[in-house]
Amino acid sequence: MRFLFWLLALPLLAAIAAFAVTNRAPVALELWPLPFVATVPAFLVILVALALGMGIGAAAAWLSAGMRRREMRRRGRRIDALETEVQILRRRIAEGDGLGQTPGPRPARALVAGTQRERA
């Protein structure tokens, strides 16, 4: 997995470095409502805008997955509760308190007059 990361990261870093070297020309950066003007290299403006867009996209993806994460936490708690219950039942079966034994014959029900029909 690390090898794959570096296999993809190194060419990307090389491309970013080449982009920064070739776009060193100064650009006047002016934000409209503010009276300030900053002169910065062109690559800096583009890379900051790219990073800002990626950050906003990552935040939107994280927020949209909130309900899914909540459902997964709920399911995880349910699984933990069921596993605990299974362990308790296995312990009770191993101790022999009757949970693992097959039930014997049921006692016959007494017929109450008028509750069941007699077969002819």
Buried (B, 14 or more C-beta within 10 A) or exposed (E): EEEEEEEEEEEEEEEEEEEBEEBEEEBEBEEEEEEEEEEEBBBBBBBEEEEEEEEEEEEEEEEEEEEEEEEEEEEEEEEEEEEEEEEEEEEEEEEEEEEEEEEEEEEEEEEEEEEEEEEE
